[in-house]
Amino acid sequence: MSQIQEKRVPVNGLHLNVLEAGEGPLVLLLHGWPELAHSWRHQLPALAEAGYRVVAPDMRGYGKSDSPEAIDAYTIFHTVGDVVGLVDHYREEQAVVVGHDWGSIVAWGAATIRPQRFRGVCGMSVPFVPRMPVAPTAMMKAMAGDRFVYILYFQEPGKAEAELEADVRTTIRKLYYTASGSIPADHEFDLNHPKTGRFLDPMIEPEKFPAWLPDADLDFYVESFERTGFRGGLNYYRNLDRNWGLMGAWLGAKVEIPAFFIGGAKDLVVTGPPGAGGNPMLTAMPSFVPDLRGQVLVEDAGHWNQQENPEGTNAALLEFLEGLD
């Protein structure tokens, strides 16, 4: 079993805390919201044993990594700059970049902005979405009406922080469980949650958490977010419109490098709410990602597929990596 080492490395004007294991071609694992490098604890040893050098950072604003104060220090240019900086730090010309949730958005951005530095990209849960003709929040407001949209709720600094940080353990338990594939099949999500409500209102807190997240791992997340709060991760959402403006030069750009998609078969980001017929961007993705080498939906997994079903996720990811080699 490859040993996982923890380090702080200087990257792009700040320090990132990273977990690394193995030797060989470089693979970067980027977590999403609200997670940590710890979310890849099942992938780090598996990929290292398969012959890769695997590096998972706490993304800027998370965990033990630096957390800039300014909201505009979390743009797609900053986060892609961090990823390119990691490639440089490990003295490689190229790496494979793998992202989950917001890490997926950063990974697709890296593949679009600096394709020459990446020999492959894998997005998990969030498919590639090309730049739209209208700013994201304007589009969301037009579609939402009087319904709650969590991304719009996150835009006001301090508002979501106050709710999420009031009881971090309850926040993590509710969010991780409700977005997982462990939620009862007959649970009906409140699609008409009023926009005057709060983020956690429709979520469920289980009496006992499913086996895929043992108490020790749950405690790790809780203790980290109790220390840091949620501000850093929320600032990624607060840059959606700013990112849209910055990416104007990439209007119509496609992801040209080899690409792959993995999602949980019970992930609402992938399937959409009941009756939605799935995420239309999954169907459209081959049009914008011409070298898309597969889309795998991992069974018995919701949004946190790399934690809920690590065996299925690892098998799919290794198949993609081995195809690149």
PEFEN-V882402 format. One record per backbone hydrogen bond with DSSP energy under -0.5 kcal/mol. NH is the residue of the N-H (numbers start at 0). CO is the residue of the C=O. E is the energy in kcal/mol with one decimal. If there is no record, write none. Layout:
# PEFEN-V882402
NH | CO | E
NH | CO | E
This chain:
# PEFEN-V882402
4 | 2 | -0.5
4 | 19 | -2.9
6 | 17 | -2.5
8 | 15 | -2.9
10 | 13 | -3.4
13 | 10 | -2.0
15 | 8 | -2.6
17 | 6 | -3.4
17 | 15 | -0.5
18 | 55 | -2.5
19 | 4 | -2.6
20 | 53 | -2.0
24 | 50 | -0.6
26 | 52 | -2.7
27 | 95 | -3.0
28 | 54 | -2.6
29 | 27 | -0.5
29 | 97 | -3.1
30 | 28 | -0.6
30 | 56 | -0.6
34 | 31 | -2.0
38 | 35 | -2.1
39 | 36 | -2.2
40 | 37 | -1.8
42 | 39 | -0.6
43 | 39 | -2.5
44 | 40 | -0.6
45 | 41 | -0.8
46 | 42 | -2.8
47 | 43 | -1.9
48 | 44 | -2.6
49 | 45 | -1.0
50 | 47 | -1.6
51 | 46 | -1.6
52 | 24 | -2.1
53 | 20 | -3.0
53 | 51 | -0.7
54 | 26 | -2.5
55 | 18 | -3.1
56 | 28 | -0.6
57 | 16 | -3.2
58 | 56 | -0.8
60 | 65 | -2.4
61 | 58 | -2.1
64 | 61 | -2.0
65 | 14 | -2.7
72 | 69 | -1.4
73 | 70 | -1.2
78 | 74 | -2.5
79 | 75 | -2.4
80 | 76 | -1.8
81 | 77 | -1.9
82 | 78 | -1.6
83 | 79 | -2.7
84 | 80 | -2.4
85 | 81 | -1.7
86 | 82 | -1.8
87 | 83 | -2.3
88 | 84 | -2.6
89 | 85 | -2.0
90 | 87 | -2.0
91 | 86 | -2.2
94 | 116 | -1.3
95 | 25 | -2.2
96 | 119 | -2.2
97 | 27 | -2.9
98 | 121 | -2.5
99 | 29 | -2.2
100 | 123 | -2.0
102 | 99 | -2.2
103 | 100 | -1.1
104 | 100 | -1.4
105 | 101 | -2.1
106 | 102 | -2.3
107 | 103 | -2.9
108 | 104 | -2.1
109 | 105 | -2.6
110 | 106 | -2.2
111 | 107 | -1.5
112 | 108 | -3.1
113 | 109 | -2.2
116 | 113 | -1.9
117 | 114 | -1.4
118 | 94 | -1.8
119 | 94 | -0.8
120 | 257 | -1.9
121 | 96 | -2.2
122 | 259 | -2.2
123 | 98 | -2.2
124 | 261 | -2.1
125 | 123 | -1.8
126 | 124 | -0.6
138 | 134 | -1.9
139 | 135 | -2.4
140 | 136 | -2.6
141 | 137 | -1.9
142 | 138 | -1.7
143 | 139 | -2.2
144 | 140 | -1.2
146 | 143 | -2.0
147 | 192 | -3.5
151 | 148 | -0.6
152 | 148 | -2.1
153 | 149 | -1.9
154 | 151 | -1.1
155 | 152 | -0.6
156 | 154 | -0.6
158 | 155 | -1.5
159 | 155 | -0.7
161 | 157 | -1.9
162 | 158 | -1.3
163 | 159 | -3.0
164 | 160 | -2.6
165 | 161 | -0.5
165 | 162 | -0.7
170 | 166 | -2.3
171 | 167 | -2.8
172 | 168 | -2.5
173 | 169 | -2.7
174 | 170 | -2.7
175 | 171 | -2.7
176 | 172 | -1.8
177 | 173 | -2.7
178 | 174 | -1.9
179 | 176 | -1.4
182 | 179 | -0.7
186 | 183 | -1.8
188 | 186 | -0.6
190 | 188 | -1.3
192 | 189 | -1.1
194 | 145 | -2.2
196 | 193 | -2.3
200 | 197 | -0.7
202 | 199 | -1.7
205 | 203 | -0.6
212 | 209 | -1.7
217 | 213 | -2.5
218 | 214 | -3.0
219 | 215 | -1.5
220 | 216 | -2.0
221 | 217 | -2.5
222 | 218 | -2.9
223 | 219 | -1.9
224 | 220 | -2.6
225 | 221 | -2.2
226 | 222 | -1.3
227 | 223 | -2.3
228 | 224 | -2.2
233 | 229 | -2.2
234 | 230 | -1.9
235 | 231 | -0.6
235 | 232 | -1.1
236 | 232 | -0.7
237 | 233 | -1.4
238 | 235 | -1.3
239 | 236 | -1.6
242 | 238 | -3.4
243 | 239 | -2.0
244 | 240 | -1.9
245 | 241 | -2.5
246 | 242 | -2.3
247 | 244 | -1.4
248 | 245 | -0.6
249 | 246 | -1.8
250 | 247 | -1.6
252 | 249 | -2.5
254 | 287 | -2.2
255 | 253 | -0.9
258 | 290 | -2.2
259 | 120 | -1.5
260 | 293 | -1.8
261 | 122 | -2.3
262 | 295 | -2.4
264 | 297 | -3.0
265 | 300 | -3.1
266 | 263 | -1.8
267 | 265 | -0.6
269 | 266 | -1.0
270 | 266 | -3.1
271 | 267 | -1.8
275 | 272 | -2.5
277 | 270 | -1.4
278 | 269 | -2.0
279 | 277 | -0.6
281 | 278 | -1.5
282 | 278 | -0.9
283 | 279 | -2.0
284 | 280 | -1.4
286 | 283 | -2.0
287 | 283 | -0.7
287 | 284 | -1.4
288 | 284 | -1.9
290 | 254 | -0.7
291 | 288 | -1.3
292 | 258 | -3.2
292 | 290 | -0.6
295 | 260 | -2.7
297 | 262 | -3.4
297 | 295 | -0.6
300 | 297 | -0.7
302 | 178 | -2.8
304 | 302 | -0.9
306 | 303 | -1.9
307 | 303 | -2.9
308 | 304 | -2.2
312 | 308 | -2.3
313 | 309 | -3.1
314 | 310 | -2.3
315 | 311 | -1.9
316 | 312 | -2.6
317 | 313 | -2.9
318 | 314 | -1.8
319 | 315 | -1.7
320 | 316 | -2.6
321 | 317 | -2.9
322 | 318 | -1.5
323 | 319 | -1.3
324 | 320 | -1.6
